[in-house]
Amino acid sequence: MARRSTSRATELLFIAKHSVSPDQVFQRFRIQPDGGVFHDGETHFEWGNINTLVSGGFRRSAKLTRITDSPRYVYHLDRLPRARRVAIEERHSLTHGSISGSLTSSKADVLIVDGTGQTFLISFKEIEGQAKLGQVSRDTTYGAASLDGGIDDLDVAVLPIPAQVSASDTAVSASSFQKISGKDQKLAYYKKHHASSWKKYVDERSIAARTNLKEFAAKLSSDRVSFLEFVGSALAGSSKESRDFYIVLGDEIIQLHKILDELALPHWSVKATDASTARKHAVLLTVSNGKSTYVLTRIEQSFEGSKPNVSQTKGIIFHFQQYPQVGLNYKQLLLDLR
């Protein structure tokens, strides 16, 4: 399962704290960093490739506590094979896709099941540094608000492209050409041999996306249901409706549904502000309770893969950035509302 890049030693600490023998769990992590299974006599632990976490050392904290006093199964989901994650969903009667879906739909890093069968889906975010909320690269809807990402409106089949295309027909290196999809190979040809037509498409698509972003932000500002759908999806993906979804931020364990319940109250207002620069089109989405104003995210629009020597043509991407890096950003909002 592809993952964001952060220092995530907190995850291993949190997992080990659910064992009657935390040091034995740490030892197993070191012995089997490529993946393993361990039973401490009470709890089953399972993990995938954690080499990058183990190499960073283990952070100790007396403040970070267990999420349940009776853990029976603890799974570190990162890089567990998808087939195994599907089997875990079936074993514990989880909603299909809750831990086996794409990075966009499956936000949980750790799954814990206690002795009563209660499940806890847990996402980890570093309290320091940049950790964006996500991105959209296809047509995505949040209530009555939608973003049209990607390039699905471009029908490659009708473009003047030969049935067979080789790397020498493009501006992409031979090694990169072999790694990309057939669609990207054809687009690489089109970008090189029909540059003016391609530029016209990119310019028109970018202008349309700019309008889309403004309308999207305006809808989130005026429609609380759509706004909450966006926040829930950005933080929890397909588990946004679950009361079992938690976020670990630093040493704090935050139950997401309580955050959404608070933001649904009328004393919170939502506002969108244009934040475009000469190089990027962007909006700031802020929330305020009348006393403090938090920047939930800076949504930036870009067209990725427009140049002929770029192998992957992703099209319009909307990035939900953390903003500002420190201060009243979405992380501080979560901490203040916990």
C-alpha positions as CSV (number, residue, x, y, z in Angstrom):
1,M,0.0,0.0,0.0
2,A,1.6,3.3,-1.1
3,R,2.1,5.7,1.7
4,R,3.1,9.3,2.4
5,S,6.7,9.9,3.3
6,T,7.2,10.9,7.0
7,S,9.1,9.9,10.0
8,R,6.7,7.4,11.6
9,A,8.5,5.8,14.5
10,T,5.4,6.7,16.6
11,E,3.5,3.9,14.9
12,L,5.9,1.3,16.1
13,L,5.8,2.7,19.6
14,F,2.0,2.8,19.6
15,I,1.8,-0.8,18.4
16,A,4.3,-2.1,21.0
17,K,2.4,-0.4,23.8
18,H,-0.5,-2.8,23.1
19,S,1.6,-5.8,24.1
20,V,2.2,-7.2,27.6
21,S,5.9,-7.5,26.5
22,P,6.6,-4.3,24.4
23,D,10.4,-5.0,24.3
24,Q,9.8,-8.3,22.7
25,V,7.7,-6.7,20.0
26,F,10.5,-4.2,19.4
27,Q,12.9,-7.0,19.2
28,R,10.7,-8.8,16.6
29,F,10.5,-5.6,14.6
30,R,14.3,-5.5,14.4
31,I,14.7,-9.2,13.6
32,Q,11.9,-9.2,10.9
33,P,11.8,-5.7,9.3
34,D,10.6,-7.2,6.0
35,G,7.4,-8.4,7.7
36,G,6.3,-10.8,10.4
37,V,3.9,-12.2,12.9
38,F,4.3,-12.4,16.7
39,H,2.0,-13.5,19.5
40,D,2.9,-12.3,23.0
41,G,0.6,-14.8,24.7
42,E,-2.4,-12.4,24.6
43,T,-2.3,-10.4,21.4
44,H,-1.5,-11.2,17.7
45,F,0.8,-8.7,16.0
46,E,1.3,-8.6,12.2
47,W,3.3,-6.2,10.0
48,G,4.6,-5.7,6.6
49,N,7.9,-4.1,5.4
50,I,9.0,-1.7,8.1
51,N,12.7,-1.3,7.2
52,T,12.5,2.5,6.9
53,L,10.8,2.8,10.3
54,V,13.3,0.4,12.1
55,S,16.3,2.2,10.6
56,G,15.0,5.5,12.1
57,G,15.1,4.1,15.6
58,F,12.3,3.8,18.2
59,R,10.8,6.9,19.9
60,R,9.8,6.3,23.5
61,S,6.9,8.3,25.1
62,A,5.2,7.8,28.4
63,K,2.3,10.0,27.3
64,L,1.1,8.0,24.2
65,T,-1.3,5.4,25.6
66,R,-3.2,2.3,24.5
67,I,-6.4,2.8,22.6
68,T,-8.0,-0.2,24.3
69,D,-7.1,-2.2,27.4
70,S,-7.9,-5.6,25.8
71,P,-6.2,-5.7,22.4
72,R,-6.3,-9.1,20.7
73,Y,-5.2,-8.3,17.1
74,V,-2.8,-5.5,16.1
75,Y,-2.0,-5.0,12.4
76,H,0.5,-2.5,10.9
77,L,-1.1,-2.2,7.5
78,D,1.7,-0.4,5.6
79,R,2.9,-2.7,2.8
80,L,0.9,-5.7,3.9
81,P,-0.1,-7.4,0.6
82,R,-3.6,-6.3,-0.6
83,A,-4.8,-9.9,-0.6
84,R,-3.8,-10.1,3.1
85,R,-5.6,-6.9,3.9
86,V,-8.7,-8.2,2.2
87,A,-8.5,-11.4,4.3
88,I,-8.2,-9.2,7.5
89,E,-11.3,-7.3,6.5
90,E,-13.2,-10.6,6.1
91,R,-11.8,-12.0,9.3
92,H,-13.0,-9.0,11.4
93,S,-16.2,-8.2,9.4
94,L,-14.8,-4.8,8.2
95,T,-16.4,-2.9,5.4
96,H,-14.8,-4.0,2.1
97,G,-12.1,-1.5,1.1
98,S,-11.7,0.1,4.5
99,I,-8.1,-1.1,4.7
100,S,-7.6,-2.7,1.3
101,G,-8.5,0.2,-0.9
102,S,-6.3,2.8,-2.6
103,L,-4.4,5.4,-0.6
104,T,-7.3,7.8,-1.3
105,S,-9.9,5.5,0.2
106,S,-7.9,3.7,2.9
107,K,-6.4,6.1,5.3
108,A,-5.8,3.8,8.3
109,D,-2.2,2.9,9.1
110,V,-3.0,0.5,12.0
111,L,-5.9,-1.7,12.8
112,I,-6.6,-2.9,16.3
113,V,-9.3,-5.3,17.4
114,D,-10.1,-5.8,21.1
115,G,-11.5,-8.7,23.0
116,T,-15.1,-7.6,22.4
117,G,-14.6,-7.4,18.6
118,Q,-14.5,-3.6,18.7
119,T,-12.3,-2.3,15.9
120,F,-10.1,0.8,15.9
121,L,-8.9,2.3,12.6
122,I,-5.9,4.6,13.2
123,S,-4.1,7.1,11.0
124,F,-0.8,8.7,12.1
125,K,0.2,12.2,11.2
126,E,3.5,13.8,12.3
127,I,2.9,16.9,14.4
128,E,6.0,18.6,12.9
129,G,6.7,19.2,9.2
130,Q,4.5,19.2,6.2
131,A,1.7,16.6,5.8
132,K,-0.9,17.5,3.2
133,L,-4.4,16.2,3.5
134,G,-4.3,14.5,0.1
135,Q,-4.9,15.2,-3.6
136,V,-7.5,14.7,-6.3
137,S,-6.5,13.4,-9.8
138,R,-9.9,12.4,-11.1
139,D,-13.5,13.4,-11.0
140,T,-14.3,13.4,-7.2
141,T,-17.5,14.5,-5.5
142,Y,-18.1,15.7,-1.9
143,G,-21.8,16.2,-1.3
144,A,-22.8,18.9,-3.8
145,A,-19.2,20.0,-4.5
146,S,-17.0,18.3,-7.1
147,L,-13.5,18.6,-8.5
148,D,-12.7,17.4,-12.0
149,G,-9.2,16.2,-12.0
150,G,-7.1,14.1,-14.4
151,I,-7.6,14.1,-18.2
152,D,-10.5,11.7,-18.6
153,D,-12.1,14.2,-21.0
154,L,-9.3,13.5,-23.6
155,D,-10.1,10.5,-25.8
156,V,-6.7,9.2,-26.9
157,A,-8.4,6.8,-29.3
158,V,-9.5,9.6,-31.6
159,L,-6.1,11.5,-31.6
160,P,-3.8,11.2,-34.6
161,I,-1.5,8.6,-33.0
162,P,-0.1,5.5,-34.7
163,A,-1.2,2.1,-33.4
164,Q,2.4,1.3,-32.5
165,V,4.6,3.8,-30.7
166,S,8.2,3.3,-29.7
167,A,10.4,5.4,-27.3
168,S,12.3,6.9,-30.3
169,D,9.0,8.4,-31.4
170,T,8.8,10.4,-28.2
171,A,10.9,12.8,-26.1
172,V,10.8,10.3,-23.2
173,S,13.9,8.1,-22.4
174,A,13.8,4.5,-23.4
175,S,13.9,3.3,-19.8
176,S,11.0,5.5,-18.7
177,F,9.0,4.7,-21.8
178,Q,9.0,1.0,-20.9
179,K,7.6,1.7,-17.4
180,I,4.6,3.7,-18.4
181,S,1.1,2.7,-19.5
182,G,0.0,2.4,-23.1
183,K,-2.0,5.5,-22.8
184,D,0.9,7.5,-21.5
185,Q,3.1,6.1,-24.3
186,K,0.6,7.4,-26.9
187,L,0.3,10.8,-25.2
188,A,4.1,11.0,-25.2
189,Y,3.9,10.7,-29.0
190,Y,1.1,13.3,-29.2
191,K,2.9,15.8,-27.0
192,K,6.0,15.7,-29.3
193,H,4.4,15.6,-32.7
194,H,1.3,17.8,-32.1
195,A,2.8,20.3,-29.7
196,S,0.5,23.2,-30.6
197,S,-2.7,21.1,-30.3
198,W,-1.5,19.7,-27.0
199,K,-0.7,23.2,-25.7
200,K,-4.1,24.4,-26.6
201,Y,-5.7,21.4,-24.7
202,V,-3.5,22.1,-21.6
203,D,-4.3,25.8,-21.6
204,E,-8.1,25.2,-21.9
205,R,-8.0,22.4,-19.3
206,S,-6.1,24.6,-16.9
207,I,-8.6,27.5,-17.3
208,A,-11.5,25.2,-16.8
209,A,-9.9,23.8,-13.7
210,R,-9.3,27.3,-12.3
211,T,-13.0,27.9,-12.6
212,N,-13.8,24.5,-11.1
213,L,-11.6,25.2,-8.1
214,K,-13.3,28.6,-7.4
215,E,-16.8,27.0,-7.6
216,F,-15.7,24.1,-5.5
217,A,-14.4,26.4,-2.7
218,A,-17.5,28.5,-2.9
219,K,-19.7,25.5,-2.5
220,L,-17.8,24.2,0.6
221,S,-18.2,27.7,2.1
222,S,-21.9,27.8,1.6
223,D,-22.9,24.1,2.1
224,R,-22.0,22.6,5.5
225,V,-22.9,19.1,4.4
226,S,-20.5,19.2,1.5
227,F,-17.8,20.8,3.7
228,L,-18.0,18.0,6.3
229,E,-18.0,15.4,3.5
230,F,-14.7,16.9,2.3
231,V,-13.1,17.0,5.7
232,G,-14.1,13.5,6.5
233,S,-13.0,12.1,3.2
234,A,-9.7,14.0,3.3
235,L,-8.9,12.6,6.8
236,A,-10.5,9.2,6.7
237,G,-11.3,8.3,3.1
238,S,-14.0,5.6,2.9
239,S,-14.1,5.4,6.7
240,K,-15.4,8.9,7.1
241,E,-18.7,7.7,8.5
242,S,-17.1,5.4,11.0
243,R,-17.0,6.2,14.7
244,D,-14.0,3.8,15.0
245,F,-11.6,6.1,13.1
246,Y,-8.9,7.8,15.1
247,I,-6.0,10.1,14.3
248,V,-2.7,10.0,16.3
249,L,-1.1,13.4,16.1
250,G,2.1,13.6,18.2
251,D,1.1,12.0,21.5
252,E,-2.7,12.7,21.1
253,I,-5.3,10.2,20.0
254,I,-8.2,12.0,18.4
255,Q,-11.6,10.5,17.5
256,L,-12.5,11.9,14.1
257,H,-16.3,11.8,14.5
258,K,-16.0,14.2,17.4
259,I,-14.2,16.7,15.2
260,L,-16.8,16.5,12.5
261,D,-19.6,16.8,15.1
262,E,-18.0,20.0,16.4
263,L,-17.5,21.5,12.9
264,A,-21.2,20.9,12.2
265,L,-22.2,23.3,14.9
266,P,-23.5,26.7,13.6
267,H,-20.9,28.8,15.5
268,W,-18.3,27.6,13.0
269,S,-18.0,29.4,9.7
270,V,-16.2,28.4,6.6
271,K,-14.6,30.8,4.1
272,A,-12.7,30.5,0.9
273,T,-10.1,33.1,-0.1
274,D,-8.2,33.3,-3.4
275,A,-4.5,32.7,-2.7
276,S,-3.2,32.5,-6.3
277,T,0.3,33.6,-7.2
278,A,2.0,34.2,-10.5
279,R,2.9,30.5,-10.7
280,K,0.0,28.7,-9.0
281,H,-3.8,29.0,-8.8
282,A,-4.9,28.3,-5.2
283,V,-7.5,29.0,-2.6
284,L,-7.3,29.0,1.2
285,L,-10.1,27.2,3.0
286,T,-10.5,28.5,6.5
287,V,-12.8,27.7,9.5
288,S,-13.5,30.1,12.3
289,N,-15.4,30.0,15.6
290,G,-15.3,33.7,16.0
291,K,-12.3,33.6,18.3
292,S,-9.7,31.7,16.2
293,T,-9.4,31.2,12.5
294,Y,-7.7,28.1,11.2
295,V,-6.5,27.4,7.6
296,L,-7.9,23.9,7.0
297,T,-5.9,23.6,3.7
298,R,-4.5,25.5,0.8
299,I,-5.9,23.9,-2.4
300,E,-3.5,24.2,-5.3
301,Q,-4.2,23.4,-8.9
302,S,-1.6,22.2,-11.4
303,F,-1.4,20.4,-14.7
304,E,1.2,17.6,-14.3
305,G,2.9,16.0,-17.2
306,S,2.4,18.7,-19.8
307,K,6.0,18.7,-21.0
308,P,6.9,16.3,-23.8
309,N,9.8,14.8,-21.8
310,V,7.7,13.9,-18.8
311,S,6.6,10.3,-19.1
312,Q,3.4,10.3,-17.0
313,T,0.7,12.6,-18.1
314,K,-1.5,13.0,-15.0
315,G,-3.4,16.1,-16.1
316,I,-5.1,18.3,-13.5
317,I,-4.2,17.6,-9.9
318,F,-5.7,19.4,-6.9
319,H,-3.4,19.3,-3.9
320,F,-4.8,19.8,-0.4
321,Q,-1.7,21.3,1.2
322,Q,-1.0,21.9,4.9
323,Y,-0.9,25.7,5.4
324,P,0.8,27.4,7.2
325,Q,3.6,25.0,8.1
326,V,3.3,26.1,11.8
327,G,0.5,27.9,13.5
328,L,-3.3,27.7,13.1
329,N,-3.3,24.9,10.5
330,Y,-5.4,21.8,10.3
331,K,-3.2,19.9,12.8
332,Q,-3.7,22.7,15.4
333,L,-7.5,22.6,14.7
334,L,-7.5,18.8,15.4
335,L,-5.5,19.3,18.6
336,D,-7.7,22.2,19.8
337,L,-10.9,20.3,19.2
338,R,-9.8,17.0,20.6
